[in-house]
C-alpha cells in the first residue's frame, strides 16, 4: 500500500477541525474504551486498515483483552463478552455508518435512546461520524497501517 498524500500536512486547518471533534468526544464523558471499540467497529465496516490497526493497538494498550478484540466484528454472537451498553453502541454505530442502506430505523434509535442519554447519544453519533470521515481519508489516501510500515521496514 502506497500512501497517496499526507492529508493532515496538505490541509492542516481541516485536520485541526476534525481534531476539535475528537477532543470533544474525549471530554464528553463517554467511556474511552467504549469510544475506541466503536471506532474499531466503524473502521472494520469501512475497511480502513490504518484505523483498524491504530484502534486495535490503542485498545490493547489500554488493557482490553485479545479475547474481546477478536470478537468485535462478530459482537452479536459474542454473548456476554460485551456489555449491553457496548452492544447498543455497536448496533447504533452499524446503523449510522450504513445510513444509505439502513435509513437508521426507528428500532435502532429506540434501542440506543434506551441505553444512552440524549447528550451521550449525540456525542456517540459525533464519534461515529468522525470515524466515518477519518476512514474515508484513510482509505482514499491509502494511509499506511503501522503493521504494514513495520513489515516493509523489516
C-alpha positions as CSV (number, residue, x, y, z in Angstrom):
1,X,0.0,0.0,0.0
2,X,1.4,3.4,-1.0
3,X,0.3,6.5,0.9
4,X,-1.1,8.9,-1.7
5,X,-0.8,12.1,0.3
6,X,-0.5,13.1,3.9
7,X,-3.8,14.9,4.2
8,X,-3.1,16.3,7.6
9,X,0.0,18.0,6.2
10,X,-1.7,19.0,2.9
11,X,-4.6,20.7,4.8
12,X,-3.7,21.3,8.4
13,X,-6.7,23.5,9.1
14,X,-9.2,20.8,8.1
15,X,-7.3,18.2,10.1
16,X,-7.4,20.6,13.2
17,X,-11.2,21.0,12.7
18,X,-11.7,17.2,12.9
19,X,-9.3,17.2,15.8
20,X,-11.6,19.6,17.6
21,X,-14.4,17.0,17.3
22,X,-12.1,14.3,18.5
23,X,-11.2,16.3,21.6
24,X,-14.9,17.0,22.3
25,X,-15.7,13.3,22.1
26,X,-12.7,12.5,24.5
27,X,-14.1,15.1,27.0
28,X,-17.8,14.0,26.5
29,X,-18.0,11.6,29.4
30,X,-18.4,8.5,27.3
31,X,-16.0,5.8,28.5
32,X,-12.8,5.8,26.4
33,X,-12.9,2.1,25.9
34,X,-16.5,2.3,24.6
35,X,-15.5,5.0,22.1
36,X,-12.4,3.2,20.9
37,X,-14.4,0.0,20.5
38,X,-16.9,1.9,18.4
39,X,-14.0,3.5,16.4
40,X,-12.7,0.0,15.7
41,X,-16.1,-1.4,14.6
42,X,-16.8,1.6,12.3
43,X,-13.3,1.1,10.8
44,X,-13.9,-2.6,10.3
45,X,-17.2,-1.8,8.4
46,X,-15.4,0.8,6.2
47,X,-12.3,-1.4,5.6
48,X,-9.8,1.2,6.8
49,X,-6.6,-0.7,7.5
50,X,-4.9,2.3,9.1
51,X,-7.7,2.9,11.6
52,X,-8.2,-0.8,12.4
53,X,-4.5,-1.1,13.2
54,X,-4.4,2.1,15.2
55,X,-7.6,1.4,17.3
56,X,-6.7,-2.2,17.9
57,X,-3.3,-1.1,19.2
58,X,-4.9,1.6,21.4
59,X,-7.3,-0.9,22.9
60,X,-4.6,-3.4,23.6
61,X,-2.5,-0.6,25.3
62,X,-5.5,0.3,27.4
63,X,-5.8,-3.3,28.7
64,X,-8.6,-4.6,26.6
65,X,-8.2,-8.4,26.2
66,X,-7.4,-10.1,22.9
67,X,-10.4,-12.3,23.5
68,X,-12.7,-9.2,23.4
69,X,-10.9,-7.6,20.4
70,X,-11.1,-10.6,18.1
71,X,-14.9,-10.7,18.6
72,X,-15.7,-7.0,17.8
73,X,-16.6,-7.8,14.2
74,X,-19.0,-10.6,15.4
75,X,-20.3,-8.9,18.5
76,X,-23.8,-10.1,18.0
77,X,-22.6,-13.7,18.5
78,X,-20.1,-12.9,21.4
79,X,-22.6,-13.4,24.2
80,X,-21.6,-11.8,27.5
81,X,-18.2,-10.6,26.2
82,X,-19.7,-7.2,25.5
83,X,-21.9,-5.2,27.9
84,X,-25.4,-4.2,26.9
85,X,-24.1,-0.6,26.5
86,X,-21.3,-1.8,24.2
87,X,-23.8,-3.9,22.2
88,X,-26.1,-0.9,21.7
89,X,-23.2,1.3,20.8
90,X,-22.2,-1.2,18.1
91,X,-25.8,-1.5,16.9
92,X,-26.1,2.2,16.6
93,X,-22.7,2.6,15.0
94,X,-23.5,0.0,12.4
95,X,-26.9,1.6,11.6
96,X,-25.4,5.1,11.3
97,X,-22.4,4.0,9.4
98,X,-24.6,2.2,6.9
99,X,-27.1,5.0,6.7
100,X,-27.5,4.7,2.9
101,X,-28.7,1.1,3.4
102,X,-30.5,1.3,6.8
103,X,-32.0,4.8,6.9
104,X,-31.3,4.4,10.6
105,X,-34.6,2.7,11.5
106,X,-36.8,3.6,14.5
107,X,-36.0,0.4,16.4
108,X,-32.2,1.1,16.2
109,X,-32.9,4.7,17.5
110,X,-35.2,3.4,20.3
111,X,-32.7,0.8,21.4
112,X,-29.8,3.4,21.5
113,X,-32.0,6.0,23.2
114,X,-33.0,3.5,25.9
115,X,-29.3,2.9,26.7
116,X,-27.8,6.4,26.3
117,X,-28.9,9.9,27.4
118,X,-29.7,12.4,24.7
119,X,-26.2,14.0,25.2
120,X,-24.5,10.6,25.2
121,X,-26.3,9.6,22.1
122,X,-25.4,12.8,20.3
123,X,-21.7,12.5,21.4
124,X,-21.6,8.9,20.4
125,X,-23.0,9.9,17.0
126,X,-20.3,12.6,16.7
127,X,-17.8,9.9,17.4
128,X,-19.3,7.6,14.7
129,X,-19.4,10.5,12.2
130,X,-15.9,11.5,13.0
131,X,-14.6,7.9,12.5
132,X,-16.5,7.6,9.2
133,X,-14.8,10.7,8.0
134,X,-11.3,9.6,9.1
135,X,-11.9,6.2,7.5
136,X,-12.7,7.9,4.2
137,X,-9.4,9.9,4.4
138,X,-7.5,6.7,5.4
139,X,-8.9,4.7,2.5
140,X,-8.9,7.4,-0.1
141,X,-5.3,8.4,0.6
142,X,-4.1,4.9,1.4
143,X,-2.8,5.7,4.9
144,X,-0.2,3.1,5.8
145,X,-1.0,1.0,8.9
146,X,1.8,0.7,11.5
147,X,1.9,-3.1,11.0
148,X,2.4,-2.6,7.2
149,X,5.1,0.0,7.7
150,X,6.9,-2.2,10.2
151,X,6.8,-5.2,7.8
152,X,8.1,-3.1,4.9
153,X,11.0,-1.8,7.0
154,X,12.0,-5.4,8.1
